[in-house]
Amino acid sequence: MNLFFYGTLMDDEVRKLVLGPEARGIEICRATLAGFRRHAIRKAAYPVLVPRRGARVAGVLCSRLGPRAVARLDRYEGRDYLRVPVEVRSQDGSICRAHVYLGPGRLASRRRCWSLDEWRRRHGRAFSRLFLRWMGSHGDSGEMRRRRRGVMRARAPAEP
């Protein structure tokens, strides 16, 4: 399956945390989705797409996602985001069929567009810790515990 990501899943580390061992073998390229605009959700750190004629959203297209990877992504996105089919333009200009997670547009901030760079600066470090804790409360496997230890060691401050 092909999925188009436009929010936190554009970040390599987030994608690897969410997919775990299912991240191996997927292909990733830049892509755009026409007919939508990306907005921040009021009082949240993640985005939602809002239909907008003539607009385009830059993101990443992930290909070769298997059923386990899609199940992990469905769990990460939660019940508020629905996976729907779309067509995206990949970086080579070709049109590809994919799916995208669409959330409740009514929650979008009309004034604030969402930025991955801003999200990384403001929320990236805390996200990893919170995500790993969340996975632990949702049936964390031994693989996630090993990953948690590796992430925490990698984030430990260097000794002077």
Stockholm file with secondary structure:
# STOCKHOLM 1.0

chainA/1-160         MNLFFYGTLMDDEVRKLVLGPEARGIEICRATLAGFRRHAIRKAAYPVLVPRRGARVAGVLCSRLGPRAVARLDRYEGRDYLRVPVEVRSQDGSICRAHVYLGPGRLASRRRCWSLDEWRRRHGRAFSRLFLRWMGSHGDSGEMRRRRRGVMRARAPAEP
#=GR chainA/1-160 SS CCEEECSGGGSHHHHHHHHGGGGTTCEEEEEEEEEEEEEEETTSSSEEEEEEEEEEEEEEEEECCCHHHHHHHHHHHCTTSEEEEEEEEETTSCEEEEEEEECCGGGEEEEEECCHHHHHHHHHHHHHHHHHHHHHHTTCCHHHHHHHHHHHHHHSCCCC
#=GC SS_cons         CCEEECSGGGSHHHHHHHHGGGGTTCEEEEEEEEEEEEEEETTSSSEEEEEEEEEEEEEEEEECCCHHHHHHHHHHHCTTSEEEEEEEEETTSCEEEEEEEECCGGGEEEEEECCHHHHHHHHHHHHHHHHHHHHHHTTCCHHHHHHHHHHHHHHSCCCC
//
